[in-house]
Amino acid sequence: QVQLVESGGGLVQAGGSLRLSCAASGRTFSTYAMAWFRQAPGKEREFVAGINWSGSSTYYADSVKGRFTISRDNAKNTVYLQMNSLKPDDTAVYYCAAEPRAYYSGRDYYSQSSFGSWGQGSQVTVSS
């Protein structure tokens, strides 16, 4: 399994921006499907965004579409989540997830069970 380390979380005012990074160990990062999930206090973990091995396909939850952008740099073994126009409802712990699967259907990205490796999480707090 790949080891994942998230960074870039913090406190930001509503309307602001943050960029999360997820650095992965291992030599086969370029073959991994990657995703971001989040978990707010008292709520279940939910899908945020996903990206295929090459970066050619991306998927988003309706709640973040048009505001968040997922991307990856396979040369740096890193996946990013650019978060713009942040809202207090975006407050959560954000988790990076990975699975060595080159071909996933779009709906596979939405399920936590599709991913076997997880990071420790990064807190994002958006103040109103």
C-alpha positions as CSV (number, residue, x, y, z in Angstrom):
1,Q,0.0,0.0,0.0
2,V,1.0,3.6,-0.6
3,Q,1.7,5.9,2.3
4,L,-0.2,9.3,2.1
5,V,0.6,12.5,3.9
6,E,-1.8,15.5,3.7
7,S,-0.8,19.1,4.2
8,G,-2.1,22.6,3.6
9,G,-5.1,22.7,5.9
10,G,-5.9,25.6,8.2
11,L,-8.2,28.4,9.2
12,V,-9.7,30.7,6.5
13,Q,-12.5,33.1,6.3
14,A,-15.5,32.5,4.2
15,G,-14.9,33.3,0.6
16,G,-11.2,32.5,0.9
17,S,-9.0,29.8,-0.6
18,L,-6.8,26.9,0.5
19,R,-4.8,24.3,-1.4
20,L,-4.4,20.8,0.1
21,S,-1.6,18.6,-0.9
22,C,-1.3,14.8,-0.6
23,A,2.2,13.4,-1.0
24,A,2.4,9.7,-1.7
25,S,5.3,7.2,-1.3
26,G,6.1,4.5,-3.7
27,R,7.1,4.2,-7.3
28,T,3.8,3.3,-8.9
29,F,1.8,6.5,-7.9
30,S,1.0,7.1,-11.6
31,T,-1.1,4.0,-11.7
32,Y,-3.3,5.0,-8.7
33,A,-6.8,6.4,-8.7
34,M,-6.9,9.2,-6.1
35,A,-9.6,11.0,-4.2
36,W,-10.4,13.4,-1.5
37,F,-13.1,12.8,1.1
38,R,-14.1,14.9,4.1
39,Q,-15.7,14.4,7.5
40,A,-17.4,17.2,9.4
41,P,-18.1,16.9,13.1
42,G,-21.1,14.6,13.7
43,K,-21.4,13.6,10.1
44,E,-20.3,10.7,8.0
45,R,-17.3,10.8,5.7
46,E,-18.3,12.0,2.2
47,F,-16.7,12.1,-1.2
48,V,-15.3,15.4,-2.4
49,A,-13.3,14.9,-5.6
50,G,-11.6,12.1,-7.5
51,I,-9.0,11.9,-10.3
52,N,-7.9,9.1,-12.5
53,W,-4.3,7.9,-13.0
54,S,-3.4,10.3,-15.8
55,G,-5.4,13.3,-14.6
56,S,-7.6,13.2,-17.7
57,S,-10.8,12.5,-15.8
58,T,-12.0,14.2,-12.7
59,Y,-15.1,13.8,-10.6
60,Y,-16.7,16.2,-8.0
61,A,-19.5,16.1,-5.4
62,D,-22.3,18.5,-6.4
63,S,-21.6,20.6,-3.2
64,V,-18.1,21.6,-4.4
65,K,-18.5,21.6,-8.2
66,G,-17.2,24.8,-9.7
67,R,-15.4,25.8,-6.5
68,F,-12.9,23.0,-5.9
69,T,-10.3,21.6,-8.4
70,I,-8.5,18.3,-8.0
71,S,-5.2,17.8,-9.9
72,R,-2.1,15.6,-9.7
73,D,1.6,15.8,-10.5
74,N,2.8,12.2,-11.1
75,A,6.4,13.4,-11.3
76,K,6.1,14.6,-7.7
77,N,3.8,11.8,-6.5
78,T,1.4,14.4,-5.3
79,V,-2.3,15.1,-5.7
80,Y,-3.8,18.6,-4.9
81,L,-7.2,20.0,-4.0
82,Q,-7.6,23.7,-4.7
83,M,-10.5,25.0,-2.7
84,N,-11.9,28.4,-3.7
85,S,-15.0,30.4,-2.4
86,L,-14.9,28.4,0.8
87,K,-18.0,28.3,2.9
88,P,-18.5,27.4,6.6
89,D,-20.1,24.2,5.5
90,D,-16.8,23.1,4.0
91,T,-15.3,22.9,7.5
92,A,-14.2,19.3,8.0
93,V,-11.2,17.0,8.2
94,Y,-10.1,16.3,4.6
95,Y,-8.7,12.9,3.8
96,C,-6.6,11.8,0.8
97,A,-7.3,8.3,-0.5
98,A,-5.6,6.0,-3.0
99,E,-6.1,2.8,-4.8
100,P,-3.8,1.0,-7.4
101,R,-6.5,0.9,-10.0
102,A,-5.9,2.5,-13.4
103,Y,-9.5,2.1,-14.6
104,Y,-12.4,3.0,-12.3
105,S,-15.8,4.0,-13.5
106,G,-16.9,7.5,-12.3
107,R,-19.2,6.1,-9.6
108,D,-16.4,4.1,-8.1
109,Y,-14.7,7.3,-6.9
110,Y,-17.7,8.2,-4.8
111,S,-17.4,5.1,-2.5
112,Q,-14.9,4.9,0.4
113,S,-14.7,1.2,-0.1
114,S,-13.0,1.7,-3.5
115,F,-9.9,3.0,-1.7
116,G,-7.5,1.0,0.4
117,S,-5.0,3.6,1.4
118,W,-5.8,6.7,3.5
119,G,-3.9,9.7,4.9
120,Q,-4.2,10.9,8.4
121,G,-6.4,13.9,7.5
122,S,-6.0,17.6,7.4
123,Q,-8.3,20.0,9.3
124,V,-9.9,22.8,7.3
125,T,-11.9,25.4,9.2
126,V,-13.9,28.1,7.5
127,S,-15.1,31.0,9.6
128,S,-18.2,33.0,8.8
